[in-house]
């Protein structure tokens, strides 16, 4: 209740600040008109555009009303087929999301990662800690397709590769109905490894937890102590079990409505084309942009908002 109250208080304060800024801007406009002062034009325009941008963000946040939309997100990326090319794609996507989080003022941290054979990452999991982190990023769940001239191909041929993005809500155990019986867990410890197989720790600090009823496996080796790795692994496990529960509920809802439920590794949700032309297209909302470099630098707000608005429209029609 304290967290909910803090969120409501932040919302009220933000809208009051917008109201105050709007009133000040109105007074400035009236003064400029009365005094025929054209020198204030640029200032007024900049203040107005900044105000409109802030209002749009706040209005959009109001639409994020899902049960866990306000929670931070746990984001996992796994390589698809393609060897080193796919592993490099995992690292590119991770960097994209971390830069997006930074631009939003969110705190982002890599919880675990598995180095690639020659470059990139085989998989990575990050926590995006900020209000509505899950609400925004839940649209990223699915297969992401990259088309480019591969820097790892001696003939510099065009390659197509894939990566799977998984987005989970980060919640405290007491905020969910997820109960984990210790007897349902198998916990293994092992020595953390780095590139080339060398050990980055001399002790068995890495932790692998298997939830036997669902066969859900979580491995974490980034932290320096076994206790820290176990705590992070339990946090990820709780999020994954909650996600399984949410997916089962959604599948049951769609089945009742007669909708087809596609598998998670199904067709790609988005394509990032860097050759022979540059374009990023979301195949669900139809949103596309030629600014592929900007998107890969974290400028994904347009894609996120287009999909979420598309989803809200589809839900209201249903």
C-alpha positions as a Markdown table, in Angstrom:
| # | Residue | x | y | z |
|---|---|---|---|---|
| 1 | Unk | 0.0 | 0.0 | 0.0 |
| 2 | Unk | 2.9 | 2.3 | 0.7 |
| 3 | Unk | 4.4 | 1.7 | -2.8 |
| 4 | Unk | 1.0 | 2.3 | -4.4 |
| 5 | Unk | 0.5 | 5.5 | -2.4 |
| 6 | Unk | 4.0 | 6.7 | -3.4 |
| 7 | Unk | 3.1 | 6.1 | -7.1 |
| 8 | Unk | -0.2 | 8.0 | -6.8 |
| 9 | Unk | 1.6 | 10.9 | -5.0 |
| 10 | Unk | 4.2 | 11.1 | -7.8 |
| 11 | Unk | 1.4 | 11.2 | -10.4 |
| 12 | Unk | -0.4 | 14.0 | -8.6 |
| 13 | Unk | 2.8 | 16.0 | -8.2 |
| 14 | Unk | 3.6 | 15.5 | -11.9 |
| 15 | Unk | 0.2 | 16.7 | -13.1 |
| 16 | Unk | 0.4 | 19.7 | -10.8 |
| 17 | Unk | 3.8 | 20.6 | -12.2 |
| 18 | Unk | 2.4 | 20.4 | -15.7 |
| 19 | Unk | -0.5 | 22.6 | -14.7 |
| 20 | Unk | 1.9 | 25.2 | -13.2 |
| 21 | Unk | 4.1 | 25.1 | -16.2 |
| 22 | Unk | 1.1 | 25.5 | -18.5 |
| 23 | Unk | -0.1 | 28.6 | -16.6 |
| 24 | Unk | 3.4 | 30.2 | -16.6 |
| 25 | Unk | 3.6 | 29.6 | -20.3 |
| 26 | Unk | 0.2 | 31.2 | -20.9 |
| 27 | Unk | 1.3 | 34.2 | -18.9 |
| 28 | Unk | 4.5 | 34.5 | -21.0 |
| 29 | Unk | 2.5 | 34.3 | -24.2 |
| 30 | Unk | 0.1 | 37.0 | -23.1 |
| 31 | Unk | 3.1 | 39.3 | -22.0 |
| 32 | Unk | 4.8 | 38.8 | -25.4 |
| 33 | Unk | 1.6 | 39.7 | -27.2 |
| 34 | Unk | 0.9 | 42.8 | -25.1 |
| 35 | Unk | 4.5 | 44.1 | -25.5 |
| 36 | Unk | 4.9 | 42.9 | -29.1 |
| 37 | Unk | 8.1 | 41.2 | -28.0 |
| 38 | Unk | 9.2 | 38.8 | -30.8 |
| 39 | Unk | 12.4 | 37.9 | -28.9 |
| 40 | Unk | 10.4 | 35.4 | -26.7 |
| 41 | Unk | 9.1 | 33.4 | -29.7 |
| 42 | Unk | 11.9 | 30.8 | -29.6 |
| 43 | Unk | 11.7 | 30.4 | -25.8 |
| 44 | Unk | 7.9 | 30.0 | -26.0 |
| 45 | Unk | 8.1 | 27.4 | -28.7 |
| 46 | Unk | 10.8 | 25.4 | -26.9 |
| 47 | Unk | 8.8 | 25.4 | -23.6 |
| 48 | Unk | 5.6 | 24.5 | -25.4 |
| 49 | Unk | 7.2 | 21.5 | -27.3 |
| 50 | Unk | 8.8 | 20.3 | -24.0 |
| 51 | Unk | 5.4 | 20.6 | -22.2 |
| 52 | Unk | 3.6 | 18.7 | -25.0 |
| 53 | Unk | 6.2 | 15.9 | -25.0 |
| 54 | Unk | 5.9 | 15.5 | -21.2 |
| 55 | Unk | 2.1 | 15.5 | -21.3 |
| 56 | Unk | 2.1 | 12.8 | -24.1 |
| 57 | Unk | 4.3 | 10.6 | -22.0 |
| 58 | Unk | 2.1 | 11.0 | -18.9 |
| 59 | Unk | -1.1 | 10.5 | -20.9 |
| 60 | Unk | 0.4 | 7.3 | -22.4 |
| 61 | Unk | 1.4 | 6.0 | -18.9 |
| 62 | Unk | -2.3 | 6.3 | -17.8 |
| 63 | Unk | -3.1 | 3.6 | -20.4 |
| 64 | Unk | -0.7 | 1.1 | -18.8 |
| 65 | Unk | -3.2 | -0.4 | -16.4 |
| 66 | Unk | -2.3 | -4.1 | -16.4 |
| 67 | Unk | -1.9 | -5.8 | -13.1 |
| 68 | Unk | 1.9 | -5.7 | -13.3 |
| 69 | Unk | 2.5 | -2.8 | -15.7 |
| 70 | Unk | 3.9 | -0.5 | -13.0 |
| 71 | Unk | 6.6 | -3.1 | -12.0 |
| 72 | Unk | 10.2 | -3.2 | -13.1 |
| 73 | Unk | 11.0 | -5.7 | -15.8 |
| 74 | Unk | 13.4 | -8.6 | -16.1 |
| 75 | Unk | 14.5 | -9.0 | -19.7 |
| 76 | Unk | 16.2 | -12.1 | -21.1 |
| 77 | Unk | 17.7 | -12.4 | -24.6 |
| 78 | Unk | 18.7 | -15.8 | -26.1 |
| 79 | Unk | 20.4 | -16.5 | -29.4 |
| 80 | Unk | 18.7 | -18.2 | -32.3 |
| 81 | Unk | 20.3 | -20.1 | -35.1 |
| 82 | Unk | 23.3 | -18.5 | -36.6 |
| 83 | Unk | 26.4 | -19.2 | -34.4 |
| 84 | Unk | 28.6 | -16.2 | -33.8 |
| 85 | Unk | 26.3 | -13.9 | -35.9 |
| 86 | Unk | 23.4 | -14.8 | -33.5 |
| 87 | Unk | 25.5 | -14.3 | -30.4 |
| 88 | Unk | 26.6 | -10.8 | -31.7 |
| 89 | Unk | 22.9 | -10.0 | -32.2 |
| 90 | Unk | 22.1 | -10.9 | -28.6 |
| 91 | Unk | 24.8 | -8.4 | -27.5 |
| 92 | Unk | 23.4 | -5.7 | -29.9 |
| 93 | Unk | 19.9 | -6.1 | -28.5 |
| 94 | Unk | 21.1 | -6.0 | -24.9 |
| 95 | Unk | 22.9 | -2.8 | -25.6 |
| 96 | Unk | 19.8 | -1.3 | -27.3 |
| 97 | Unk | 17.6 | -2.0 | -24.3 |
| 98 | Unk | 20.2 | -0.7 | -21.8 |
| 99 | Unk | 20.6 | 2.5 | -23.7 |
| 100 | Unk | 16.8 | 2.9 | -23.9 |
| 101 | Unk | 16.6 | 2.4 | -20.1 |
| 102 | Unk | 19.3 | 5.0 | -19.6 |
| 103 | Unk | 17.4 | 7.5 | -21.7 |
| 104 | Unk | 14.3 | 6.9 | -19.7 |
| 105 | Unk | 16.1 | 7.5 | -16.4 |
| 106 | Unk | 15.7 | 3.9 | -15.4 |
| 107 | Unk | 18.3 | 1.9 | -13.5 |
| 108 | Unk | 19.5 | -1.1 | -15.6 |
| 109 | Unk | 21.8 | -3.9 | -14.4 |
| 110 | Unk | 22.9 | -7.1 | -16.1 |
| 111 | Unk | 21.9 | -10.0 | -13.8 |
| 112 | Unk | 23.6 | -12.7 | -15.8 |
| 113 | Unk | 25.2 | -13.3 | -19.2 |
| 114 | Unk | 26.9 | -16.2 | -21.0 |
| 115 | Unk | 29.8 | -15.2 | -23.3 |
| 116 | Unk | 29.7 | -16.3 | -26.9 |
| 117 | Unk | 32.2 | -18.7 | -28.4 |
| 118 | Unk | 34.1 | -16.0 | -30.3 |
| 119 | Unk | 32.1 | -12.8 | -29.8 |
| 120 | Unk | 28.9 | -11.5 | -28.4 |
| 121 | Unk | 26.7 | -13.4 | -25.9 |
| 122 | Unk | 24.8 | -16.7 | -26.0 |
| 123 | Unk | 22.3 | -15.2 | -23.6 |
| 124 | Unk | 21.8 | -12.4 | -21.2 |
| 125 | Unk | 19.4 | -11.3 | -18.5 |
| 126 | Unk | 19.0 | -7.7 | -17.3 |
| 127 | Unk | 16.8 | -6.0 | -14.7 |
| 128 | Unk | 15.2 | -2.7 | -15.9 |
| 129 | Unk | 14.3 | -0.9 | -12.7 |
| 130 | Unk | 11.8 | 1.9 | -13.1 |
| 131 | Unk | 8.1 | 2.5 | -12.9 |
| 132 | Unk | 6.2 | 1.0 | -15.8 |
| 133 | Unk | 9.3 | -0.8 | -16.9 |
| 134 | Unk | 7.3 | -4.0 | -17.5 |
| 135 | Unk | 4.4 | -2.1 | -19.0 |
| 136 | Unk | 6.5 | -0.6 | -21.7 |
| 137 | Unk | 8.8 | -3.6 | -22.4 |
| 138 | Unk | 6.2 | -6.4 | -22.4 |
| 139 | Unk | 5.6 | -5.6 | -26.1 |
| 140 | Unk | 9.2 | -6.8 | -26.8 |
| 141 | Unk | 8.4 | -10.4 | -26.1 |
| 142 | Unk | 9.1 | -12.6 | -29.2 |
| 143 | Unk | 11.5 | -13.2 | -32.0 |
| 144 | Unk | 13.6 | -10.4 | -33.3 |
| 145 | Unk | 15.1 | -10.7 | -36.9 |
| 146 | Unk | 18.3 | -9.1 | -38.1 |
| 147 | Unk | 19.4 | -8.8 | -41.7 |
| 148 | Unk | 22.8 | -7.4 | -42.5 |
| 149 | Unk | 26.2 | -7.9 | -44.1 |
| 150 | Unk | 27.9 | -10.1 | -41.5 |
| 151 | Unk | 31.3 | -8.8 | -40.1 |
| 152 | Unk | 32.1 | -12.4 | -39.3 |
| 153 | Unk | 31.8 | -13.6 | -42.9 |
| 154 | Unk | 35.1 | -13.5 | -44.9 |
| 155 | Unk | 33.0 | -13.1 | -48.0 |
| 156 | Unk | 31.0 | -10.3 | -46.4 |
| 157 | Unk | 27.7 | -12.0 | -47.4 |
| 158 | Unk | 24.3 | -11.0 | -46.2 |
| 159 | Unk | 23.0 | -13.0 | -43.2 |
| 160 | Unk | 19.7 | -13.3 | -41.5 |
| 161 | Unk | 19.7 | -14.2 | -37.8 |
| 162 | Unk | 17.3 | -14.3 | -34.9 |
| 163 | Unk | 17.1 | -13.8 | -31.1 |
| 164 | Unk | 14.3 | -14.5 | -28.7 |
| 165 | Unk | 13.4 | -11.8 | -26.2 |
| 166 | Unk | 11.6 | -12.7 | -23.0 |
| 167 | Unk | 10.1 | -10.0 | -20.7 |
| 168 | Unk | 9.0 | -10.8 | -17.1 |
| 169 | Unk | 7.5 | -8.6 | -14.4 |
| 170 | Unk | 9.8 | -8.0 | -11.4 |
| 171 | Unk | 7.7 | -8.4 | -8.2 |
| 172 | Unk | 8.2 | -9.2 | -4.6 |
| 173 | Unk | 7.0 | -12.7 | -3.6 |
| 174 | Unk | 4.5 | -11.3 | -1.2 |
| 175 | Unk | 2.9 | -9.3 | -4.1 |
| 176 | Unk | 2.0 | -12.5 | -6.0 |
| 177 | Unk | 0.3 | -15.8 | -5.3 |
| 178 | Unk | 3.4 | -17.6 | -6.4 |
| 179 | Unk | 4.5 | -20.0 | -3.6 |
| 180 | Unk | 7.8 | -21.9 | -4.1 |
| 181 | Unk | 8.2 | -25.0 | -2.1 |
| 182 | Unk | 11.9 | -25.6 | -1.3 |
| 183 | Unk | 11.3 | -29.3 | -1.8 |
| 184 | Unk | 10.5 | -28.5 | -5.5 |
| 185 | Unk | 13.9 | -27.0 | -6.1 |
| 186 | Unk | 17.2 | -28.6 | -7.1 |
| 187 | Unk | 20.1 | -26.3 | -6.4 |
| 188 | Unk | 23.5 | -26.9 | -8.0 |
| 189 | Unk | 26.6 | -24.9 | -7.6 |
| 190 | Unk | 29.6 | -24.7 | -10.0 |
| 191 | Unk | 32.6 | -22.6 | -10.8 |
| 192 | Unk | 31.8 | -19.5 | -12.9 |
| 193 | Unk | 33.6 | -19.5 | -16.3 |
| 194 | Unk | 34.5 | -16.8 | -18.8 |
| 195 | Unk | 35.7 | -16.6 | -22.4 |
| 196 | Unk | 37.8 | -19.6 | -23.5 |
| 197 | Unk | 36.8 | -21.6 | -20.5 |
| 198 | Unk | 39.0 | -19.9 | -18.0 |
| 199 | Unk | 37.6 | -19.6 | -14.4 |
| 200 | Unk | 36.7 | -16.2 | -13.2 |
| 201 | Unk | 36.2 | -17.5 | -9.7 |
| 202 | Unk | 38.2 | -20.1 | -7.8 |
| 203 | Unk | 35.3 | -21.2 | -5.7 |
| 204 | Unk | 31.9 | -22.6 | -6.7 |
| 205 | Unk | 30.0 | -19.3 | -6.7 |
| 206 | Unk | 27.7 | -19.9 | -9.7 |
| 207 | Unk | 24.2 | -21.2 | -9.0 |
| 208 | Unk | 21.8 | -23.2 | -11.0 |
| 209 | Unk | 18.2 | -23.6 | -9.7 |
| 210 | Unk | 15.8 | -26.1 | -11.3 |
| 211 | Unk | 12.1 | -25.8 | -10.4 |
| 212 | Unk | 11.2 | -29.5 | -10.8 |
| 213 | Unk | 7.4 | -29.3 | -11.4 |
| 214 | Unk | 7.8 | -26.9 | -14.3 |
| 215 | Unk | 11.4 | -27.9 | -15.3 |
| 216 | Unk | 12.3 | -24.2 | -15.3 |
| 217 | Unk | 16.0 | -23.7 | -15.0 |
| 218 | Unk | 17.8 | -20.5 | -13.9 |
| 219 | Unk | 21.6 | -20.1 | -13.8 |
| 220 | Unk | 23.4 | -17.0 | -12.4 |
| 221 | Unk | 27.2 | -16.5 | -12.2 |
| 222 | Unk | 27.8 | -12.8 | -12.4 |
| 223 | Unk | 27.9 | -12.0 | -8.6 |
| 224 | Unk | 31.0 | -12.7 | -6.5 |
| 225 | Unk | 29.3 | -14.8 | -3.8 |
| 226 | Unk | 27.2 | -17.9 | -4.0 |
| 227 | Unk | 24.6 | -16.2 | -1.7 |
| 228 | Unk | 24.3 | -13.2 | -4.0 |
| 229 | Unk | 23.9 | -15.5 | -7.1 |
| 230 | Unk | 21.3 | -17.6 | -5.3 |
| 231 | Unk | 19.3 | -14.5 | -4.4 |
| 232 | Unk | 19.3 | -13.2 | -8.0 |
| 233 | Unk | 18.4 | -16.7 | -9.3 |
| 234 | Unk | 15.4 | -16.9 | -7.0 |
| 235 | Unk | 14.3 | -13.4 | -8.1 |
| 236 | Unk | 14.4 | -14.5 | -11.8 |
| 237 | Unk | 12.8 | -17.9 | -11.0 |
| 238 | Unk | 9.8 | -16.2 | -9.2 |
| 239 | Unk | 9.4 | -13.9 | -12.3 |
| 240 | Unk | 9.4 | -16.8 | -14.7 |
| 241 | Unk | 6.9 | -18.8 | -12.7 |
| 242 | Unk | 4.6 | -15.7 | -12.6 |
| 243 | Unk | 5.0 | -15.4 | -16.3 |
| 244 | Unk | 4.1 | -19.1 | -16.8 |
| 245 | Unk | 1.0 | -18.5 | -14.8 |
| 246 | Unk | 0.1 | -15.3 | -16.8 |
| 247 | Unk | 0.6 | -17.1 | -20.1 |
| 248 | Unk | -1.6 | -20.0 | -19.0 |
| 249 | Unk | -4.4 | -17.6 | -18.0 |
| 250 | Unk | -4.0 | -15.8 | -21.4 |
| 251 | Unk | -4.0 | -19.0 | -23.4 |
| 252 | Unk | -7.2 | -20.1 | -21.6 |
| 253 | Unk | -8.8 | -16.7 | -22.3 |
| 254 | Unk | -8.0 | -16.9 | -26.0 |
| 255 | Unk | -9.1 | -20.5 | -26.2 |
| 256 | Unk | -12.5 | -19.5 | -24.9 |
| 257 | Unk | -12.7 | -16.7 | -27.5 |
| 258 | Unk | -11.6 | -19.1 | -30.2 |
| 259 | Unk | -8.3 | -17.4 | -31.0 |
| 260 | Unk | -5.2 | -19.2 | -32.2 |
| 261 | Unk | -2.4 | -19.1 | -29.7 |
| 262 | Unk | 1.0 | -19.0 | -31.5 |
| 263 | Unk | 4.1 | -20.5 | -30.0 |
| 264 | Unk | 6.7 | -18.2 | -28.5 |
| 265 | Unk | 9.3 | -19.1 | -31.1 |
| 266 | Unk | 6.8 | -18.4 | -33.9 |
| 267 | Unk | 7.2 | -15.8 | -36.6 |
| 268 | Unk | 9.3 | -12.7 | -35.8 |
| 269 | Unk | 7.6 | -9.8 | -34.2 |
| 270 | Unk | 10.1 | -7.3 | -35.7 |
| 271 | Unk | 12.7 | -7.0 | -38.4 |
| 272 | Unk | 15.8 | -4.9 | -38.3 |
| 273 | Unk | 17.2 | -4.6 | -41.9 |
| 274 | Unk | 20.6 | -3.0 | -42.4 |
| 275 | Unk | 21.2 | -4.2 | -46.0 |
| 276 | Unk | 20.4 | -3.7 | -48.8 |
| 277 | Unk | 18.3 | -0.8 | -47.3 |
| 278 | Unk | 17.8 | 0.4 | -43.7 |
| 279 | Unk | 14.5 | -0.1 | -42.0 |
| 280 | Unk | 13.1 | -1.4 | -38.7 |
| 281 | Unk | 9.5 | -2.7 | -39.0 |
| 282 | Unk | 7.2 | -4.1 | -36.3 |
| 283 | Unk | 5.1 | -6.8 | -38.0 |
| 284 | Unk | 2.3 | -6.5 | -35.5 |
| 285 | Unk | 1.5 | -2.8 | -35.4 |
| 286 | Unk | 2.9 | -2.0 | -38.9 |
| 287 | Unk | 5.1 | 0.8 | -37.5 |
| 288 | Unk | 8.3 | 1.2 | -39.4 |
| 289 | Unk | 11.2 | 3.7 | -39.5 |
| 290 | Unk | 14.3 | 4.1 | -41.7 |
| 291 | Unk | 16.3 | 5.2 | -38.7 |
| 292 | Unk | 17.7 | 1.8 | -38.0 |
| 293 | Unk | 20.9 | 3.1 | -36.4 |
| 294 | Unk | 18.9 | 5.2 | -34.0 |
| 295 | Unk | 16.7 | 2.3 | -33.0 |
| 296 | Unk | 19.8 | 0.1 | -32.2 |
| 297 | Unk | 21.1 | 3.0 | -30.1 |
| 298 | Unk | 18.0 | 2.8 | -27.9 |
| 299 | Unk | 15.5 | 5.0 | -29.7 |
| 300 | Unk | 12.6 | 2.5 | -29.5 |
| 301 | Unk | 9.9 | 4.6 | -27.9 |
| 302 | Unk | 8.0 | 4.9 | -31.3 |
| 303 | Unk | 8.0 | 1.1 | -31.7 |
| 304 | Unk | 6.9 | 0.5 | -28.1 |
| 305 | Unk | 4.1 | 3.1 | -28.1 |
| 306 | Unk | 2.8 | 2.0 | -31.6 |
| 307 | Unk | 2.5 | -1.6 | -30.5 |
| 308 | Unk | 0.9 | -0.7 | -27.2 |
| 309 | Unk | -1.6 | 1.6 | -28.8 |
| 310 | Unk | -2.3 | -1.1 | -31.5 |
| 311 | Unk | -2.9 | -3.7 | -28.7 |
| 312 | Unk | -5.3 | -1.3 | -26.8 |
| 313 | Unk | -7.2 | -0.8 | -30.0 |
| 314 | Unk | -7.5 | -4.5 | -30.7 |
| 315 | Unk | -8.6 | -5.2 | -27.1 |
| 316 | Unk | -11.3 | -2.5 | -27.3 |
| 317 | Unk | -12.6 | -4.0 | -30.6 |
| 318 | Unk | -12.7 | -7.4 | -29.0 |
